[in-house]
Amino acid sequence: MLNYKKRGFSGFSLMKKIAVLLIFLMLVFMICLAFLSTIRGAGAGNIGVWFPVVYFLIMFIVTYNLDELKKILKKLYNPLIIVFYSGMIFFLTAFAVFCIMIFGYSSDTIPENPDLIIVLGCQVRGNNPSVLLKSRLDQAVETLIKYPDAICIVSGGQGPDEIIQESRVMKKYLADKGIDENRIFEEDESSSSFENLVFSKKVIEENNIKHENIIIITSEYHVPRAVLIAKRVYPGINIYAVKSKTQYAFFTAGIVREFFAFVKSYIFDKT
């Protein structure tokens, strides 16, 4: 008679369990490598990339020998399952709202004559912008041509794996595209989105730059966090954003990574 009480991998022999586990780990490793190579090539960070991997690994472990797990947890099993699935539903709901915020943002409300355009930095490769940074700079060129009276600040310091400040590469790129260097100011000390905007404020004050209407130029996935921080750094100032579109909209910062970065900024990035 068949035993229908066995669930998950409980009915598998030890050798079958080991084989399934090895295959699963190999697949996870290959997916991780592909994902990392994509976002690293684009110039985005890899923080948060491991979250989905760890999550699915936990799911696998939980179902790997479900009957044994239930014996170990006993009365705690059902409450933990409720907490687990409730947390998953909450995360997916919040993540869906975050994605709507990203792709639903519109720049139609930007006034005719903005004062200042701040271009947020991203990783550079040698003396050249990464894919992500290039997309931001191309958008900056278009926006600066559209608003010829606006001043520009390019913001980005030198990371540990970079040989030059991001702002230096950004300014040269804009100048090579025909933007007057006298319109471009550099902020070359920042190492995060929060610092990009905080240190840019110092540049504004030192050079007495008008900034009643500020446009932030950054990648599509990054707009909600950039606007959130900018409104805190520049209270009472009109903040707008122009998003650069990239080929890797869902992979550039892993979007999952950006979701957690947004939560972190919401809690901690305050002036």
Disulfide bonds with the S-S distance in Angstrom:
none
